Amino acid sequence: MRTDRPWGKAVVIGGSYAGLVTARVLADFFTEVVVVERDAVDEDTGVHPGAPQGYHAHAMLAKGGQILERLFPGLRAELREAGAPVFDYGEGIDFMLPVGLAPRHRTGVRIQTFTRDELERRLRRKVLALPQVTLMPSTRCTGLTRDACGRVSGVTCRPHDDTESPQPSAPFELAADLVVDASGRSSPLTDWLGAAGISVPPKRTVKAKVTYTSMNFDRPDEGHPGHPDYYIAYQMLFAPGVPRAGVLLAVERNRWTCSLFGFQDQPPTDDEGYLAFAETLDNPRLAEHIGRRTAQEPTHRYTNPDNQWRLYHAVKDWPDRLVAVCVFNPVYGQGLTVAAMEAELLQRMLTGRRASKDLDGVAGAFQKKLGRLLLGPWTLSTNSDLMWAPKGQPLPARFAHWYNTRLFHVAVKDPAVWARFVRVVNMVASPALLFHPAVALKVLTATIRRT
């Protein structure tokens, strides 16, 4: 960690995962970093009310794991010590594609599985242990302050009132050289900008009402004869023919995390209904393990109504000294990795200004670069969702669906093509890898068996 910090104070709005990785980056550049979080969290908090999706299965793609290990050296080993397995993606997943099981072959892509609860707790402890970082819990940011030049100069805040106190808490201001909004889907930033006369284009929204129902339950020791030869069992959603799906992840402390999900369908929360839903899936592994459980934790349900992308990169008069991360809310396992990539982008841009110590212009340039960074994962996520519509699917989505269907037929029989797909899904390779002539020829000439 650097000791020469060119700037004074940064404020991060939001103390969940995205805010924590952002605060870690900022601690290398600012002498003080204040994390403002509306929930009552401390260093021992994992999942909290402001992140209701935290109880459900989360995928840390290989790219995200690499970034986290650079920001938090030794994190992977710590999680492994707690029982979070590390394995090759191709060898450790029983992956049911829409056309059959994926090959079980080494791909060279290493991943790790754990709960969002465990990850966030460990990151929070590490970030709060940094001398530059201060947590301000149970506090809501209510607006931005700006200086005479129009630059953002801080935030206005209000503590959550103590119900036992007869007097309401007084609002206050936090001055800052840089403000980062990492408050996610519930962010009021668009309203704040509108109140300041700054026009924000309408957010892009793709409707895809997917409901997740999840539970943690006991998993045998890895050396036990009852432990399978995989760490993930997965069946993917795929429009329009696979509206029910699920994932089973081996996580820390000898547990499975199981999330069942359905498009415009709600997997039950009662034990009997939960198992019955799992038994409708083509991948039998989930129901097998659910049926064998001897201990379980509470069941949680969360409905994600859509994908959203706030188009801050298109704002013409973006205010200086304000950065917005976590402006993209995907539902296909990219969220943790995309947030890490955003933090890494901010790190690179601040590094480029370290010598000059000039922050002006960084914010607008960041938002434009972020727009380019997010285009790929947004397209990957939403092209699939657009195919749930019974009619009116745009041509790019129809082409992507056609190509992917043929790609899957090839991949189940060709480990080399599957390995390329794995690299792209884990964001360690460009989607162009799947259109290489060697792959495209196989895809275009594939014989598709009609079912």
PLY file of the C-alpha trace (Angstrom):
ply
format ascii 1.0
element vertex 451
property float x
property float y
property float z
element edge 450
property int vertex1
property int vertex2
end_header
0.00 0.00 0.00
1.31 3.46 -0.94
2.34 5.98 1.69
2.40 9.08 -0.54
-1.19 10.21 -0.81
-1.76 13.30 -2.94
-5.31 14.11 -1.83
-7.17 14.79 1.40
-10.61 13.27 1.91
-12.82 10.96 -0.13
-16.39 9.98 0.76
-17.87 6.67 -0.37
-21.67 6.40 -0.32
-22.53 2.79 0.42
-20.63 0.28 2.52
-21.52 -2.98 0.82
-19.23 -4.94 -1.45
-18.79 -2.28 -4.17
-18.20 0.44 -1.60
-15.64 -1.66 0.25
-13.49 -2.47 -2.78
-13.70 1.18 -3.83
-12.64 2.34 -0.35
-9.68 -0.03 -0.51
-8.54 1.63 -3.75
-9.08 5.16 -2.45
-7.03 4.46 0.69
-3.92 4.46 -1.51
-4.63 7.99 -2.73
-6.42 9.88 0.07
-5.33 10.54 3.63
-8.92 10.00 4.80
-11.70 7.84 3.35
-15.15 8.00 4.95
-17.60 5.20 4.13
-21.20 6.26 4.74
-23.58 3.32 5.16
-27.28 3.55 5.93
-27.41 0.19 7.73
-26.09 -0.46 11.23
-22.97 -2.38 10.23
-19.62 -2.97 11.89
-16.51 -5.03 11.17
-18.33 -8.26 12.02
-21.29 -7.63 9.69
-21.71 -9.75 6.60
-25.06 -9.62 4.83
-27.22 -6.68 5.92
-30.70 -5.32 5.07
-29.44 -2.94 2.38
-28.16 -5.91 0.34
-31.12 -8.33 0.35
-29.61 -10.32 -2.52
-26.70 -11.20 -0.24
-28.33 -14.39 1.03
-28.32 -15.90 -2.44
-25.65 -17.68 -4.45
-22.98 -15.35 -5.80
-20.41 -16.17 -8.44
-16.95 -14.68 -8.20
-15.72 -15.05 -11.77
-12.02 -15.65 -12.37
-11.41 -12.03 -13.41
-12.97 -10.71 -10.22
-10.98 -13.14 -8.10
-7.75 -11.96 -9.69
-8.55 -8.31 -8.97
-9.54 -9.00 -5.37
-6.33 -10.91 -4.76
-4.32 -7.92 -6.01
-6.25 -5.53 -3.78
-6.35 -7.88 -0.78
-3.28 -10.15 -0.97
-3.86 -13.46 0.78
-7.67 -13.25 0.64
-8.01 -16.43 -1.42
-5.87 -18.41 1.02
-7.87 -17.09 3.99
-11.14 -18.11 2.40
-9.72 -21.51 1.49
-8.65 -21.99 5.11
-12.28 -21.33 6.10
-13.38 -24.10 3.73
-14.08 -22.18 0.49
-12.74 -24.48 -2.23
-10.50 -23.40 -5.11
-10.75 -25.46 -8.28
-10.56 -25.53 -12.06
-13.84 -24.34 -13.58
-13.96 -27.15 -16.11
-13.17 -29.91 -13.63
-15.22 -28.78 -10.65
-18.63 -27.98 -12.18
-21.46 -30.28 -13.12
-22.84 -27.81 -15.66
-26.14 -28.55 -17.40
-26.34 -26.50 -20.58
-29.68 -26.21 -22.39
-28.57 -29.02 -24.72
-26.76 -31.35 -22.29
-23.90 -31.62 -19.81
-20.73 -29.63 -20.41
-17.43 -31.55 -20.65
-15.56 -32.15 -17.40
-12.05 -31.18 -18.53
-9.35 -28.88 -17.23
-9.67 -25.33 -18.60
-6.91 -23.50 -16.71
-9.50 -21.11 -15.24
-9.34 -21.20 -11.43
-12.28 -20.01 -9.34
-13.35 -20.09 -5.69
-16.82 -20.42 -4.18
-18.03 -18.83 -0.93
-21.03 -16.97 0.43
-21.51 -13.25 -0.09
-21.86 -13.07 3.69
-18.37 -14.47 4.30
-16.74 -12.39 1.57
-18.26 -9.11 2.67
-17.43 -9.70 6.35
-13.77 -10.39 5.56
-13.48 -7.43 3.19
-15.12 -5.12 5.72
-12.65 -6.16 8.41
-9.70 -5.59 6.09
-10.91 -2.21 4.85
-11.81 -0.91 8.31
-8.40 -1.98 9.59
-6.80 0.55 7.23
-5.85 3.69 9.19
-7.16 5.94 6.42
-10.70 4.49 6.50
-13.56 5.51 8.79
-16.99 3.90 8.77
-20.06 6.02 9.41
-22.90 3.51 9.91
-26.62 4.14 10.35
-26.27 7.29 8.25
-28.08 8.24 5.07
-26.65 10.60 2.46
-29.36 13.06 1.44
-27.64 15.13 -1.25
-24.52 16.66 -2.74
-22.80 19.97 -2.03
-21.04 21.93 -4.77
-18.49 24.72 -4.78
-18.61 27.99 -6.69
-17.12 26.30 -9.78
-19.83 23.65 -9.80
-17.56 20.86 -8.60
-18.98 18.44 -6.05
-17.46 19.36 -2.70
-19.10 16.87 -0.35
-22.37 15.32 0.77
-25.19 16.13 3.15
-26.07 13.41 5.65
-28.61 12.55 8.29
-28.15 9.85 10.94
-30.96 7.37 11.36
-32.94 8.51 14.34
-32.71 6.46 17.52
-36.27 5.50 18.36
-35.48 5.97 22.04
-34.30 9.53 21.54
-36.95 12.28 21.82
-34.98 14.64 19.56
-34.42 13.99 15.83
-30.81 13.79 14.78
-29.43 16.91 13.15
-28.31 16.78 9.50
-24.69 17.60 8.74
-22.27 18.01 5.85
-19.15 16.07 4.96
-16.62 17.96 2.85
-14.65 15.88 0.34
-12.15 16.18 -2.48
-13.90 13.25 -4.20
-17.34 11.66 -3.72
-18.00 8.12 -4.93
-21.55 6.80 -5.12
-21.50 3.03 -4.59
-24.99 2.69 -3.17
-26.26 0.47 -5.97
-29.77 -0.04 -7.26
-31.37 2.18 -4.60
-29.10 5.15 -5.34
-30.88 8.54 -5.43
-28.06 10.09 -7.47
-30.20 10.65 -10.56
-32.63 12.71 -8.43
-29.80 14.70 -6.89
-28.39 15.53 -10.32
-31.84 16.49 -11.58
-32.31 18.83 -8.63
-29.05 20.51 -9.65
-30.32 21.00 -13.20
-28.22 18.21 -14.69
-30.12 16.07 -17.17
-29.55 12.31 -17.02
-30.71 10.10 -19.92
-33.33 7.51 -18.96
-31.74 4.34 -17.63
-31.76 1.28 -19.82
-34.04 -1.37 -18.41
-34.62 -4.89 -19.65
-37.48 -6.63 -17.91
-36.77 -10.19 -16.77
-38.54 -11.01 -13.54
-36.37 -13.71 -12.00
-37.04 -14.90 -8.44
-34.37 -16.58 -6.34
-35.10 -18.82 -3.35
-32.02 -19.90 -1.42
-30.85 -21.87 1.57
-27.59 -23.06 3.11
-27.33 -26.62 4.35
-24.74 -29.15 5.48
-22.06 -30.57 3.16
-19.82 -33.57 3.92
-16.10 -33.07 4.47
-14.20 -33.19 1.19
-12.52 -36.43 2.22
-15.83 -38.07 3.09
-17.08 -40.77 0.69
-20.36 -38.86 0.40
-18.75 -35.73 -1.07
-19.18 -35.55 -4.86
-16.40 -34.94 -7.35
-17.63 -31.41 -8.08
-18.07 -28.14 -6.15
-20.82 -26.61 -8.27
-23.92 -28.17 -9.79
-25.65 -25.79 -12.16
-28.52 -25.56 -14.57
-28.77 -22.27 -16.45
-31.85 -20.30 -17.38
-32.23 -20.08 -21.14
-35.11 -18.42 -22.95
-37.62 -19.50 -23.88
-37.38 -23.21 -23.12
-35.65 -23.32 -19.71
-37.57 -21.01 -17.33
-36.50 -22.91 -14.20
-32.91 -23.30 -13.07
-30.66 -23.47 -10.04
-27.14 -23.58 -8.68
-25.50 -25.47 -5.84
-22.21 -24.06 -4.52
-19.77 -25.66 -2.08
-19.00 -22.87 0.40
-17.10 -22.32 3.62
-17.70 -24.26 6.84
-18.78 -27.47 5.07
-22.00 -26.07 3.64
-23.83 -25.96 0.36
-25.51 -22.77 -0.81
-28.42 -23.61 -3.08
-30.34 -21.02 -5.10
-33.32 -22.07 -7.18
-34.60 -19.51 -9.67
-37.46 -19.12 -12.04
-38.52 -16.70 -14.73
-41.93 -15.31 -13.75
-42.07 -18.18 -11.28
-41.38 -18.30 -7.56
-39.50 -21.28 -6.17
-41.22 -22.19 -2.87
-39.76 -21.40 0.54
-41.22 -24.42 2.35
-39.04 -27.54 2.54
-41.34 -29.85 0.61
-42.03 -27.35 -2.15
-38.36 -26.40 -2.40
-37.33 -30.00 -3.04
-40.23 -30.54 -5.45
-39.12 -27.50 -7.51
-35.55 -28.81 -7.65
-36.84 -32.18 -8.85
-38.28 -30.47 -11.95
-34.79 -29.45 -13.13
-32.89 -31.40 -15.77
-29.79 -31.43 -13.56
-30.64 -33.97 -10.82
-27.69 -33.05 -8.59
-29.47 -30.20 -6.84
-32.45 -32.28 -5.75
-30.13 -35.13 -4.69
-28.24 -32.93 -2.23
-31.31 -31.05 -1.00
-32.91 -34.39 -0.23
-29.87 -35.55 1.76
-29.54 -32.50 3.99
-29.61 -33.04 7.75
-29.26 -29.41 8.86
-30.23 -26.17 7.19
-30.35 -22.42 7.68
-33.37 -20.15 7.02
-34.69 -19.93 3.47
-34.68 -16.54 1.72
-36.42 -15.26 -1.40
-35.49 -12.31 -3.59
-37.07 -11.10 -6.82
-34.98 -9.16 -9.31
-37.44 -7.51 -11.70
-35.01 -6.30 -14.34
-31.52 -5.38 -15.47
-30.72 -1.68 -15.11
-27.96 0.48 -16.52
-27.76 4.14 -15.52
-26.23 5.97 -18.47
-24.07 8.41 -16.56
-21.40 8.18 -19.26
-23.83 10.01 -21.59
-24.34 13.02 -19.26
-22.92 16.05 -21.07
-22.25 18.24 -18.03
-21.18 15.61 -15.50
-20.04 17.42 -12.33
-16.39 17.21 -11.43
-15.21 15.38 -8.30
-18.16 12.95 -8.45
-17.78 9.30 -9.44
-20.59 6.75 -9.70
-19.76 3.05 -9.61
-22.10 0.07 -9.50
-24.35 1.68 -12.12
-25.08 -1.68 -13.74
-27.20 -4.34 -12.02
-26.77 -7.67 -13.80
-28.38 -10.96 -12.79
-26.08 -13.51 -14.42
-23.17 -13.77 -12.01
-21.19 -10.78 -13.24
-22.05 -8.35 -10.43
-19.16 -8.96 -8.03
-16.64 -9.08 -10.86
-17.94 -5.97 -12.62
-17.75 -3.99 -9.35
-14.13 -5.12 -8.90
-13.33 -4.07 -12.47
-14.84 -0.65 -11.80
-12.63 -0.22 -8.73
-9.59 -1.27 -10.74
-10.47 1.27 -13.45
-10.67 4.03 -10.82
-7.31 2.89 -9.45
-5.67 3.22 -12.87
-7.10 6.68 -13.45
-6.06 8.01 -10.05
-2.59 6.56 -10.54
-2.32 8.58 -13.73
-2.99 11.79 -11.78
-0.76 11.05 -8.78
2.19 13.07 -10.05
0.17 16.15 -11.05
-2.13 15.91 -7.99
-4.90 17.29 -10.20
-8.32 15.66 -9.74
-10.18 17.92 -12.14
-11.48 16.05 -15.16
-11.05 12.60 -13.63
-14.74 12.09 -12.84
-16.11 12.72 -16.32
-13.35 10.69 -17.97
-14.01 7.83 -15.56
-17.72 7.71 -16.39
-16.99 7.58 -20.12
-14.46 4.77 -19.71
-16.88 2.97 -17.42
-19.55 3.13 -20.11
-17.23 1.32 -22.51
-16.25 -1.22 -19.86
-19.88 -2.10 -19.10
-21.06 -2.50 -22.68
-19.81 -6.09 -22.96
-21.33 -7.51 -19.76
-24.54 -5.55 -20.32
-24.93 -7.00 -23.81
-24.14 -10.52 -22.61
-26.70 -10.27 -19.82
-29.54 -8.54 -21.63
-29.39 -10.38 -24.95
-30.51 -13.47 -23.08
-33.24 -11.62 -21.17
-34.66 -10.05 -24.33
-35.51 -13.50 -25.65
-38.13 -14.05 -22.93
-40.41 -11.62 -24.77
-42.91 -13.53 -26.94
-42.34 -11.16 -29.84
-40.42 -8.06 -30.90
-36.96 -9.31 -29.96
-34.28 -7.09 -31.52
-32.12 -8.57 -34.26
-28.86 -8.58 -32.21
-30.55 -10.56 -29.42
-32.01 -13.04 -31.91
-28.61 -13.52 -33.55
-26.89 -13.99 -30.17
-29.51 -16.55 -29.15
-29.15 -18.43 -32.45
-25.35 -18.43 -32.23
-25.26 -19.44 -28.56
-27.66 -22.31 -29.13
-25.42 -23.71 -31.84
-22.31 -22.98 -29.74
-23.74 -25.03 -26.87
-24.38 -27.98 -29.19
-20.71 -27.85 -30.21
-19.38 -27.25 -26.69
-20.96 -30.33 -25.12
-18.91 -32.47 -27.51
-15.78 -30.33 -27.90
-13.74 -29.57 -24.75
-11.63 -26.98 -26.59
-14.69 -24.94 -27.54
-16.06 -25.33 -24.01
-12.75 -24.03 -22.61
-13.04 -20.93 -24.78
-16.60 -20.38 -23.54
-15.39 -20.73 -19.94
-12.72 -18.07 -20.44
-15.24 -15.64 -21.91
-17.85 -16.28 -19.19
-15.19 -15.68 -16.53
-14.26 -12.38 -18.22
-10.61 -13.33 -18.69
-11.02 -13.32 -22.49
-12.94 -11.22 -24.99
-16.21 -12.53 -26.48
-14.36 -12.32 -29.80
-12.72 -15.60 -28.79
-16.01 -17.34 -29.54
-16.08 -15.92 -33.07
-12.58 -17.05 -34.00
-12.71 -18.80 -37.39
-11.81 -22.13 -35.78
-14.87 -21.86 -33.54
-17.24 -20.11 -35.92
-16.76 -22.81 -38.58
-17.78 -25.51 -36.09
-20.75 -23.46 -34.92
-22.03 -22.67 -38.40
-21.68 -26.24 -39.64
-23.03 -27.93 -36.52
-25.83 -30.40 -36.91
-28.60 -29.39 -34.52
-30.73 -32.17 -33.20
-34.34 -31.00 -32.82
-36.11 -31.98 -29.61
0 1
1 2
2 3
3 4
4 5
5 6
6 7
7 8
8 9
9 10
10 11
11 12
12 13
13 14
14 15
15 16
16 17
17 18
18 19
19 20
20 21
21 22
22 23
23 24
24 25
25 26
26 27
27 28
28 29
29 30
30 31
31 32
32 33
33 34
34 35
35 36
36 37
37 38
38 39
39 40
40 41
41 42
42 43
43 44
44 45
45 46
46 47
47 48
48 49
49 50
50 51
51 52
52 53
53 54
54 55
55 56
56 57
57 58
58 59
59 60
60 61
61 62
62 63
63 64
64 65
65 66
66 67
67 68
68 69
69 70
70 71
71 72
72 73
73 74
74 75
75 76
76 77
77 78
78 79
79 80
80 81
81 82
82 83
83 84
84 85
85 86
86 87
87 88
88 89
89 90
90 91
91 92
92 93
93 94
94 95
95 96
96 97
97 98
98 99
99 100
100 101
101 102
102 103
103 104
104 105
105 106
106 107
107 108
108 109
109 110
110 111
111 112
112 113
113 114
114 115
115 116
116 117
117 118
118 119
119 120
120 121
121 122
122 123
123 124
124 125
125 126
126 127
127 128
128 129
129 130
130 131
131 132
132 133
133 134
134 135
135 136
136 137
137 138
138 139
139 140
140 141
141 142
142 143
143 144
144 145
145 146
146 147
147 148
148 149
149 150
150 151
151 152
152 153
153 154
154 155
155 156
156 157
157 158
158 159
159 160
160 161
161 162
162 163
163 164
164 165
165 166
166 167
167 168
168 169
169 170
170 171
171 172
172 173
173 174
174 175
175 176
176 177
177 178
178 179
179 180
180 181
181 182
182 183
183 184
184 185
185 186
186 187
187 188
188 189
189 190
190 191
191 192
192 193
193 194
194 195
195 196
196 197
197 198
198 199
199 200
200 201
201 202
202 203
203 204
204 205
205 206
206 207
207 208
208 209
209 210
210 211
211 212
212 213
213 214
214 215
215 216
216 217
217 218
218 219
219 220
220 221
221 222
222 223
223 224
224 225
225 226
226 227
227 228
228 229
229 230
230 231
231 232
232 233
233 234
234 235
235 236
236 237
237 238
238 239
239 240
240 241
241 242
242 243
243 244
244 245
245 246
246 247
247 248
248 249
249 250
250 251
251 252
252 253
253 254
254 255
255 256
256 257
257 258
258 259
259 260
260 261
261 262
262 263
263 264
264 265
265 266
266 267
267 268
268 269
269 270
270 271
271 272
272 273
273 274
274 275
275 276
276 277
277 278
278 279
279 280
280 281
281 282
282 283
283 284
284 285
285 286
286 287
287 288
288 289
289 290
290 291
291 292
292 293
293 294
294 295
295 296
296 297
297 298
298 299
299 300
300 301
301 302
302 303
303 304
304 305
305 306
306 307
307 308
308 309
309 310
310 311
311 312
312 313
313 314
314 315
315 316
316 317
317 318
318 319
319 320
320 321
321 322
322 323
323 324
324 325
325 326
326 327
327 328
328 329
329 330
330 331
331 332
332 333
333 334
334 335
335 336
336 337
337 338
338 339
339 340
340 341
341 342
342 343
343 344
344 345
345 346
346 347
347 348
348 349
349 350
350 351
351 352
352 353
353 354
354 355
355 356
356 357
357 358
358 359
359 360
360 361
361 362
362 363
363 364
364 365
365 366
366 367
367 368
368 369
369 370
370 371
371 372
372 373
373 374
374 375
375 376
376 377
377 378
378 379
379 380
380 381
381 382
382 383
383 384
384 385
385 386
386 387
387 388
388 389
389 390
390 391
391 392
392 393
393 394
394 395
395 396
396 397
397 398
398 399
399 400
400 401
401 402
402 403
403 404
404 405
405 406
406 407
407 408
408 409
409 410
410 411
411 412
412 413
413 414
414 415
415 416
416 417
417 418
418 419
419 420
420 421
421 422
422 423
423 424
424 425
425 426
426 427
427 428
428 429
429 430
430 431
431 432
432 433
433 434
434 435
435 436
436 437
437 438
438 439
439 440
440 441
441 442
442 443
443 444
444 445
445 446
446 447
447 448
448 449
449 450
